[in-house]
Every structure is written in structure tokens, then in C-alpha cells.
Amino acid sequence: MENPFPIPLNALRAIEIVARRGALASAAEELGVTIGAVSQHLRRAEARLGLELFERTPSGLVPLPALKAALPQLTAGFTGLADGLASLKGSDENVLNLTVGSVFASRWLIWRITKFSQAHPDIELRLNVSATMVDLSRPDVDCGIRFGHGKWPGVTAELIGGTAYQPVCAPPVAARLRTLSDLAHVPVIQDETTMLSWDAWRAEVGLDPAIKLSGPIYSDASLAFDAAISEQGVLMAADMMSADTVSDGRLVRPFKRPVEGPQGYFLVVAKGRRESRKLRALRSWLAVEVPASVDGYLKQGRR
């Protein structure tokens, strides 16, 4: 009978890590071997398969089409193996490791963790707050919440909210905004990290594209929010993220003109990961809490 695994498992794992992360060093670190050993794994695997897997370029190894097509299955397979091993070891189903961005953590989630803990007292929620896109196939990461279009390789993504957005600012700044064209006379905070489009909002509400918008520039989204609260200017923000600060009066929506964007907040899980009880608990809680956070704001009569 033909061996269905002509390549050692460690070699397959090395191939998957290098293809996904683009570096020999990443595979060496995860496997606990030298970079030279990883390189040998790759060459021996290519020899056994009779197929080149990577293009050797000055900037590093680039997966060739055959490997690129197989990568999602390889990643899902190793994720499933890690979950299976965790089940054998009796891994802690009472700890949920969640990776999120700084704005979602500071403007929405941190104020509601107590609610999750009250609803699920047997589950400890551990946050990994990072501006970078954390590898969801890692064994120490159960799931994540990402902002974007929902089409990331190697993950399943479920929209939870955050598609509506509009300008926000502190009340003293809003007092200077009687018409849309007044935006030319107040600072407009530039968030270099945002995916929210001022151009799309301008086109939707009919603001003259010739009007120049300028103001302070921030490379951190959470600081851009703080800048808006501290009266530094007008910020474009997702309604879901600004709801709490609008409700308590620190920010207002001067034009009350939200638009729907193509991006939003997604609950993301590595493909191949099993549906654990703790993951189901988080998904169910988000399905209730996200709409409630918006509805609660609307019931106060504030737009």
C-alpha cells in the first residue's frame, strides 16, 4: 500500500509555517530547530515529491502555485491536530484566548467583559490586544475579532457589526459645525490606520469634494479617539465604537448622517478549528450584546 505520508510530519509542518509566515526563522522557532534544519526539511520534501514548493527570491521563499493552493488544507489540518491533541490532554475549556485590536478592546469590549463573565462565570476571557494580525492557527489563540472586509485566508469570518460609520467630535467642536461645508474650518483628525473612508462618506452625503479637510495625524487608532474626545477635531468612527462616548456626552455626531461601509467587525476562527463550548458561548454572547449596545444607545434618544 502506498504511504499517504511520504514526507515526515515535521517537514510538512515546516512547509506550512514557511508558506504561511514567509520566513525560515518562524518555522525554526515554532519547531525548536535551527534554520538550517528547516531548510533541509524543505529540500528533502521537494526531492521526495519531485516538485518545487518554493521560489527562491532575494527577499525570501515564496510559495509556488501548487503549494499556495494546498496551504489552506495544510493549515486546517494542523489546526485540527492541535485541537485533537488538546482534547487528549484535557485542555482547559474554561479559558478563552481572544485576540483583538486596540480600538475594539478599549472602546467596546473592556466595558463589557464583566457582562460576559456574569453570563459565563466558568469561562475566563484572556485578551491578546495587538495592532498586528495574530496567527489564529496558534494553539494559544482560540479566536479573534478583526475589522475589515471579512475575507482573510485560512479563517472563517462571521460579521458581528460595525458597518455604519460617520463623523464624531466633542461638543465644543460640534458647535462650530452648522453645515457640512463647515468641516473646512475645523481640524479633521487623520487616523492613518483606519479603513473608514472620508471620500465615500463625502460622496454619500453630498459634501463638495473640492473642500479640503486637514488636521492632526495619528498612527494609533485609540489615540485618534482620545484626540477627538479632547476636542482636537472631528474623527470618522464606526457607530459601534462611538456609541458609548456619544451616550455619555463626551462625543456627538454633528451631522447625524451615517453611511454603510463594506467593512465591519468579524469574529474569526482558524479553519479546521473545532467548535468548542467556550467559542459557542462567545458567539452567542456577541449576537446579543452587539445589537444591545447599539439599541441601548438609540433608546436614550441620542443620534
C-alpha positions in Angstrom: 0.0 0.0 0.0 1.3 3.4 -1.0 2.4 5.5 2.0 -0.1 8.5 2.2 2.6 10.5 4.1 5.8 10.2 2.2 7.0 13.4 4.0 7.7 13.4 7.8 5.2 15.4 9.8 7.9 17.8 11.0 8.8 18.5 7.4 5.1 19.1 6.5 4.8 21.4 9.4 7.9 23.3 8.3 6.5 23.7 4.8 3.2 25.0 6.2 4.8 27.6 8.6 7.2 28.9 6.0 4.5 29.2 3.4 2.1 30.9 5.8 4.6 33.2 7.5 7.1 33.7 4.8 10.3 33.0 6.8 12.5 30.1 7.7 13.1 31.7 11.1 9.5 31.5 12.1 9.4 27.7 11.4 12.7 27.2 13.2 11.3 29.0 16.3 8.0 27.0 16.3 9.7 23.6 15.7 12.6 24.3 18.1 15.2 23.5 15.5 17.8 25.5 13.5 17.1 27.5 10.4 19.5 25.1 8.6 17.3 22.1 9.7 14.2 23.8 8.3 15.9 24.4 5.0 16.9 20.7 4.9 13.3 19.7 5.6 12.1 21.8 2.6 14.7 20.4 0.2 14.1 16.8 1.2 10.4 17.2 0.9 10.8 18.7 -2.6 13.0 15.8 -3.6 10.5 13.2 -2.3 7.6 14.9 -4.0 9.6 15.6 -7.2 8.1 19.1 -7.1 9.4 22.5 -6.2 7.4 24.1 -3.5 9.0 27.5 -3.2 10.5 30.1 -5.4 13.9 31.2 -4.0 13.9 35.0 -4.3 16.3 37.7 -2.9 13.5 38.7 -0.4 12.9 35.1 0.7 10.9 32.0 -0.1 7.6 32.4 -2.0 5.1 29.5 -2.3 4.7 28.3 -5.8 1.1 27.8 -7.2 0.8 24.1 -6.2 1.7 24.8 -2.5 -0.3 28.0 -2.4 -3.4 26.0 -3.5 -2.8 23.3 -0.8 -1.9 25.7 2.0 -5.4 26.2 3.4 -5.8 22.4 3.7 -2.4 22.1 5.4 -3.2 24.9 7.8 -6.6 23.5 8.7 -5.1 20.0 9.1 -2.5 21.2 11.6 -5.1 23.3 13.5 -7.3 20.2 13.7 -4.4 18.1 15.0 -3.6 20.7 17.7 -7.2 20.8 18.8 -7.3 17.0 18.9 -4.1 16.9 21.0 -5.6 19.5 23.3 -8.7 17.3 23.8 -6.5 14.3 24.6 -4.6 16.3 27.2 -7.9 17.6 28.7 -7.1 21.2 27.8 -8.8 23.9 29.8 -12.2 24.5 28.3 -12.6 27.3 30.8 -10.1 29.6 29.3 -10.9 31.5 26.1 -8.0 33.2 24.4 -9.2 36.1 22.2 -7.1 38.4 20.1 -8.5 41.9 19.3 -7.4 45.3 18.1 -6.8 48.2 20.4 -9.9 50.2 19.4 -12.3 47.3 19.8 -10.7 46.4 23.1 -10.7 50.0 24.6 -13.9 51.4 23.1 -16.2 48.4 23.3 -15.0 45.2 24.8 -13.3 46.3 28.0 -16.6 47.9 29.3 -18.5 44.6 28.7 -16.1 41.9 29.9 -17.9 41.9 33.2 -21.2 41.1 31.4 -19.6 38.1 29.7 -18.1 36.9 33.0 -21.5 37.2 34.7 -23.2 35.3 31.8 -20.4 32.6 31.8 -18.8 32.6 35.2 -17.0 29.3 34.4 -15.1 30.8 31.4 -12.0 33.1 31.9 -11.6 35.5 29.0 -8.0 36.3 28.2 -7.2 39.1 25.8 -4.3 39.5 23.4 -4.6 43.1 22.3 -2.4 43.7 19.2 -2.2 46.1 16.2 -0.9 43.2 14.1 -2.9 40.3 12.7 -2.2 37.5 15.1 -1.9 34.0 13.6 -5.2 32.3 14.5 -3.8 28.8 14.0 -1.6 29.1 17.0 -2.5 26.7 19.8 -2.7 29.5 22.3 -5.3 31.5 20.3 -8.9 30.4 20.2 -10.4 33.1 18.0 -10.1 36.8 17.2 -12.2 39.9 16.3 -10.9 41.7 13.2 -12.1 44.8 11.3 -12.2 44.5 7.6 -14.0 43.0 4.6 -14.1 39.5 6.2 -12.0 37.8 3.5 -8.8 36.6 5.2 -7.0 33.4 4.1 -7.2 30.4 6.4 -10.0 31.6 8.6 -13.8 31.6 8.8 -15.3 35.0 9.5 -18.7 35.9 10.8 -19.9 39.6 10.8 -20.9 40.8 14.2 -21.5 44.5 13.5 -19.8 47.9 13.0 -20.6 48.6 9.3 -22.2 52.0 9.9 -19.9 55.0 10.4 -19.9 58.8 10.5 -18.0 61.8 11.9 -17.9 62.4 15.7 -16.4 65.2 17.8 -16.5 66.8 21.2 -19.5 69.1 21.8 -17.4 72.4 21.7 -16.2 71.4 18.2 -19.7 70.4 17.1 -20.9 73.9 18.0 -18.8 75.1 15.1 -20.4 72.7 12.6 -23.7 74.1 11.4 -23.4 72.8 7.8 -21.3 70.1 6.1 -19.1 72.8 4.5 -18.0 73.9 8.0 -15.7 70.9 8.0 -13.3 73.1 6.1 -12.9 75.4 9.2 -12.3 72.8 11.9 -9.5 70.3 12.3 -10.2 66.8 10.9 -8.3 64.1 12.7 -6.4 61.8 10.3 -6.2 58.2 11.5 -3.5 56.5 9.4 -4.7 53.1 10.4 -8.4 53.4 9.6 -10.3 51.6 6.8 -13.2 54.1 7.1 -13.4 56.3 4.0 -13.9 60.0 4.3 -14.2 60.1 0.5 -17.0 57.6 0.5 -18.9 59.4 3.3 -18.4 62.8 1.5 -19.8 61.3 -1.7 -22.8 59.8 0.1 -23.8 62.9 2.0 -23.0 65.3 -0.9 -20.1 67.2 0.5 -18.2 69.2 -2.1 -15.1 67.1 -2.9 -13.1 70.3 -3.5 -13.4 71.2 0.2 -10.0 70.4 1.8 -10.0 68.6 5.1 -6.9 68.7 7.3 -5.9 68.2 10.9 -3.7 66.3 13.3 -2.4 62.9 12.1 -2.3 59.8 14.3 -0.8 56.4 13.6 -2.7 54.8 16.5 -6.5 54.4 16.3 -7.1 54.5 20.0 -5.1 57.8 20.3 -7.1 59.2 17.5 -10.3 58.5 19.5 -8.8 60.2 22.5 -7.8 63.2 20.4 -11.5 63.6 19.3 -12.6 63.4 23.0 -10.1 66.0 23.9 -11.5 68.5 21.4 -8.7 68.3 18.8 -11.1 67.8 15.9 -13.5 65.7 14.0 -12.9 61.9 13.7 -14.5 59.4 11.4 -15.6 56.4 13.5 -17.8 53.3 13.4 -21.1 53.9 15.2 -20.5 50.7 17.2 -17.2 52.1 18.6 -18.5 55.6 19.3 -21.9 54.6 20.9 -20.6 54.7 24.5 -18.8 58.0 24.2 -21.8 59.5 22.4 -24.2 58.2 25.0 -22.2 59.7 27.9 -21.9 63.0 26.1 -18.1 63.1 25.5 -18.7 62.9 21.8 -21.5 63.9 19.5 -22.5 63.1 15.9 -22.8 66.6 14.5 -24.4 65.7 11.2 -26.3 62.5 12.1 -25.5 61.1 8.6 -24.3 57.5 9.0 -23.3 55.5 5.9 -22.9 51.8 5.5 -19.4 50.7 4.6 -18.2 47.4 3.0 -16.2 46.6 6.2 -17.1 45.6 9.7 -16.1 43.7 12.8 -15.9 39.9 12.3 -15.5 37.0 14.7 -12.7 35.0 13.1 -11.6 31.4 13.7 -8.9 29.4 12.0 -10.3 26.9 9.5 -10.2 23.4 10.9 -10.7 24.5 14.5 -13.4 22.6 16.3 -16.4 24.4 17.6 -15.7 24.3 21.4 -18.2 25.1 24.1 -16.3 28.3 25.0 -16.3 29.5 21.4 -20.1 28.9 21.1 -20.6 30.9 24.4 -18.7 33.9 22.9 -20.5 33.7 19.6 -23.9 33.6 21.4 -23.0 36.4 23.7 -21.8 38.7 20.9 -25.0 38.0 19.0 -26.9 39.5 21.9 -24.5 42.1 23.2 -23.6 43.9 20.0 -27.2 44.8 19.0 -28.0 45.6 22.6 -25.1 48.1 22.8 -26.5 50.0 19.8 -30.1 49.6 20.8 -29.4 50.9 24.3 -27.8 54.0 22.8 -30.7 54.6 20.5 -33.2 54.2 23.3 -31.6 57.2 25.0 -32.8 59.3 22.1 -29.3 60.4 21.0 -28.3 60.4 17.4 
